[in-house]
Amino acid sequence: MPCYYEGRGLLPDRGRTGGGQRRYGDAELDRLSFIAHARQLGFDLDAIAQLIALQEAPQTAHGGAHRIATARISEVRDRIARLRRLEMELVRVVNACGGHSDGQPCRALQALADHQAFEGEH
């Protein structure tokens, strides 16, 4: 049975030894390192497959790799913007309360219920 990355076509299926172990050579270990680093940078497996294909055709890799990496930068920036909006909303909720009871209904819960008070999507 192939490993996950072999099944996705990211690594060649070398099979197993008689004892059921996979044996990877230097090329496969380099590929696994490439995949691990790309995953740490947040590339999905489809993008990684495209990057690997470009790696195997280095004469045409520059434009494609640049496009894929630029798309990832855009995704990261979009996520950062969403996280900043989320932070602002959470600060609004926390500031509504102050964290102490004054005998009144909890203002943090009221702020959470008042979705209209936040402009935009989070």
Secondary structure, DSSP 8 states (H G I E B T S, - for coil): ---HHHHTTSS------TTS-----HHHHHHHHHHHHHHHTT--HHHHHHHHHHHTSGGGHHHHHHHHHHHHHHHHHHHHHHHHHHHHHHHHHHHHH-S---SS--HHHHHHH-GGGS-S--
